[in-house]
Amino acid sequence: IGEPSPQWLEYQGAPTGTDIECEGWRQEAALRLLNNNLDPDVGERPEELVVYGGTGRAARSWDAYDGILAELRDLESDETLLVQSGKPVGRFTTHERAPRVLIANSNLVGNWDDWEHFHELEARGLIMYGQMTAGSWAYIGTQGIIQGTFETLAEVARQHFPESEGLRGTITVTGGLGGMGGAQPLAVTMNHGVCIAAEVDERRIDRRLETDYCTEKTDDLGEAIELAREAAAAGEALSIGLHANAADMFDGMLEREFVPDIVTDQTSAHDELEGYYPAGYTVDEADRLRETDPDSYVAESLDTMTRHVEGILEMQERGAVAFEYGNNIRGQVQDHRDVENAFDFPGFVPAYIRPLFCRGKGPFRWVALSGDEADIHHTDDAVRDLFPDKENLHRWIDLAQEQVSFQGLPSRVCWLGYRAEDDPDGLTERARFALRINELVADGEITAPIVVTRDHLDAGSVASPNRETEAMRDGSDAVADWPILNALLNCAAGADIVSVHDGGGVGIGNAIHANNHVVLDGSDLAAEKARRVFTTDPGMGVIRHADAGYEDAIDEASASNVRVPMHDH
Ligand code: NAD
């Protein structure tokens, strides 16, 4: 990838303020978001262009990064830049309502769609791993995942511990304190519970301590268990980063006959070479082994992963609630180590999230391009005013204001549904809120444009048989037409950046997913785009699940006038 670009060294994060380098705010938004992903306070290893999730990158090489910036700086407001796996490859005159940037990352033709072929192409500089929000420039740090993790754990509590106040009095055990996994301890404590999270890389634990996502650190398993038990018995919230390999932690807990209430994992198990760490090595030793003998690394990594999954299965057998948290650890050991019962514990989407997807509800995030925290506080007030009866949303915004530190450009996340109850114009919740933000920008209450985007993990934007589309009612788990239609529809509706990726959180060949951004600059054009995109994009979630036969989705389509041809409603 070459040496870090002098421009990146100078930026050290997104430019802020109201002066722009580009020809318009839509291009400027792309430039700021790319640099925000690579802000040392936001991305995990920006000096290697790695943003999060194993090797999820924002640009293919430092030359490509410079190339993208050069194109964005003089891109006209009726032009579209094409980015192929993190490298700018073309620029065409389109029109003002078209996207300014179109991105495709890591996509391979079916028969070649595996890690082996991907790594060959990567070594030749022909492709890049885009993960989900890394290669689409929508990553906003661990704050981006926190509400999803918080909501998932709240749902775990509702389903399995209905008598408790959230997770109060329970112990959750997990692994991985990286870019996404780092949200777990805070999401547990926000739900009043106790969390032990194993992490091999002490620097990652320190980062979570510094940003208040985690409160304690130890390398002594006995001490971690004791602290956790005491806190849970007292009904206190506590999070402990355990400096250990997750597989060793589970074995150690089983030896001590300690069974937590909930077990899951967010190590980067989707990538056995560059994401997951084998047991028996320090991080530096393992990094050297990866360089000198990648085959041995992969074999040892998969052996550890097998032990790790067996530990989770044994915990489940002994009474813990177990679920996979979207890193494909079950698929990995089933495919590579023939662990036949790996899928005995469910994925988090069918277990806790799909009912929301059926109703077009999904993660919605917005970023203040000014860099001014006050702009996000205005949006917090706006979302509260617009949805006065949504108690959970209010609780979330209060908690986020109190406990979630901003990273890079100030941002906020919340999950919004499809239908805005009683909206006189029949707007969706997302459209209604986006239009309100646009008005605040137009009025000057918000000082610079806000970009609205989302995770790729959304209602109608992913095909991922081991995660978002696991166990679909009609068996359509692997049908990837849906995310491709989603990307095409986002273009038709006029989103400003649209992307489609292979891989993401579960690894090459295991998922196709799409994303969009809309820049709310206060103009009528932005309002027009927002109204369309934030209707069609969540609408894809409704039609995808209605087509698969989910009653909730059919009901939502009927109540919200979403046209589903060939369905009687
Ligand atoms: P990351 O690469 O930034 O962090 C992974 C962390 O796991 C690293 O800190 C690494 O040191 C640690 N680790 C690796 N092997 C370990 C082991 N055996 N024991 C203990 N620690 C180990 O990745 P991330 O962004 O945090 O994502 C983690 C995983 O979750 C990825 O597979 C990702 O694709 C998936 N993911 C899930 C969701 C979701 O919504 N559930 C969202 C994004 C990503």
Residues whose N, C-alpha, C, O or C-beta is under 5 A from the ligand:
A	BS01	NAD	E44 Y52 G53 G54 G175 G176 L177 G178 G179 M180 G181 G182 A198 E199 V200 D201 R204 A244 N245 A246 A247 Q266 T267 S268 A269 H270 G275 Y276 Y277 Y325 G326 N327 G504 G505 V506
